[in-house]
Amino acid sequence: MLRPYVLLLAIAATLLPVPVLANTSAGTPVFFRETGHTLAYGFREFYNRQGGLPIFGLPITEVFVEGGRPVQYFERARLEWHGDLGIALAGHLGRWFADGRTGDSAFTPVRSAPANVRYFAETGHTLGGAFQDFWLSGGGIVTFGYPISEPFQETNDQDGRSYTVQYFERTRFEYHPENAPRYRVLLGHLGRQYLAAHPAPAWATAPVNSPTRAWESVIPSHVRVPRIGVDTDIVTAGFSLGKWDVPRYTAVYYWPISGYPGTSGNIVIAGHVGYRDIIFNKLPKVAVGDDIYVAAGGGERRYFVREMFTLLPDQTWVLAPTDDEVLTLITCVPIGIYSHRLVVRAYPG
């Protein structure tokens, strides 16, 4: 099987619901010595595209599963991987901080806005001045969400000083008039504040010493298929929607912009066929009802085979995100011709 997924992945890019600019560079984990934490894959792509360090701050946890999806906390934000959509999004920390404050005057919706101030009918709030400029330049709704309050004075719990602030679905803007003009609007440290009230697992906040630890708790690391004798580590490398980096012949390969065990989404794993003892040579012998075991984060998750079918290379819907957790194993058939894709689909059980 010689690079059968180059075509598959190029076409698959058109199936995603939003333009995800994933690439091999974004898939390379990076390490932040300031906090001892990592950044990679969908989170790195989103982080870089939506403003990076000035917007989100430093990572303060590793990736862990919270509320059924992989999340990672930063000083100013929480990033969430939505495997059912195949995208990363910023979490609604602003809504959490505003919870229970709907009776406060600043959080009461208004009906209109004065000139040069934008009105959002979706939430009944306005946005203007320096806050509006910062919102527009920093990614708007995708990065910050809609405004959920009007600007008002609030004492900052971290330094005890009062600032003009405004809450958004995903964050809080703070106006610091003492700063140079480009730094007068800053984001509050909602990631740090949320974690102080809702601690993450101790291992997730503990610093690591290498970028290779990125996503360690959620990425598939090993697969067993008892019927065909597969019992091997999973290779994770490459992060491109337009090119599949082919793994070694004795390994299976995980596509790290798909799903993760124990969460919603399509977990896509591929392997070679062809020469004797190549990893997926016996995949056609799998039967409906067979067990497949995938290890991740120190545990092992059991799946059972529900479907098997063959597709042409241009039938790429099998790579698309799924609402539910699905395990998709792919190889090429028939051996020596490789004109079709054998697909084995399994579900938790």
HELIX and SHEET records of a PDB file:
HELIX    1   1 TYR A    5  ALA A   12  1                                   8    
HELIX    2   2 ALA A   13  LEU A   15  5                                   3    
HELIX    3   3 THR A   24  GLY A   27  1                                   4    
HELIX    4   4 TYR A   41  ARG A   49  1                                   9    
HELIX    5   5 LEU A   53  PHE A   56  1                                   4    
HELIX    6   6 LEU A   93  ALA A   98  1                                   6    
HELIX    7   7 SER A  105  PHE A  107  5                                   3    
HELIX    8   8 GLY A  129  SER A  137  1                                   9    
HELIX    9   9 GLY A  140  PHE A  144  1                                   5    
HELIX   10  10 PRO A  181  TYR A  183  5                                   3    
HELIX   11  11 LEU A  190  ALA A  197  1                                   8    
HELIX   12  12 ALA A  202  THR A  205  1                                   4    
HELIX   13  13 PRO A  211  ARG A  213  5                                   3    
HELIX   14  14 PRO A  226  ILE A  228  5                                   3    
HELIX   15  15 LEU A  283  LYS A  285  5                                   3    
HELIX   16  16 THR A  316  LEU A  319  5                                   4    
SHEET    1   A 2 VAL A  30  PHE A  32  0                                        
SHEET    2   A 2 HIS A  37  LEU A  39 -1                                        
SHEET    1   B 4 PHE A  64  GLU A  66  0                                        
SHEET    2   B 4 ARG A  69  PHE A  74 -1                                        
SHEET    3   B 4 ALA A  77  HIS A  82 -1                                        
SHEET    4   B 4 ILE A  87  ALA A  90 -1                                        
SHEET    1   C 2 ARG A 118  PHE A 120  0                                        
SHEET    2   C 2 HIS A 125  LEU A 127 -1                                        
SHEET    1   D 4 PHE A 152  THR A 155  0                                        
SHEET    2   D 4 SER A 162  TYR A 167 -1                                        
SHEET    3   D 4 ARG A 172  TYR A 175 -1                                        
SHEET    4   D 4 VAL A 185  LEU A 187 -1                                        
SHEET    1   E 9 PRO A 220  VAL A 225  0                                        
SHEET    2   E 9 VAL A 230  THR A 236 -1                                        
SHEET    3   E 9 VAL A 252  TYR A 254  1                                        
SHEET    4   E 9 GLY A 265  GLY A 271 -1                                        
SHEET    5   E 9 GLU A 325  VAL A 333  1                                        
SHEET    6   E 9 HIS A 340  PRO A 348 -1                                        
SHEET    7   E 9 GLY A 299  LEU A 311 -1                                        
SHEET    8   E 9 ASP A 291  ALA A 296 -1                                        
SHEET    9   E 9 PRO A 220  VAL A 225 -1                                        
END                                                                             
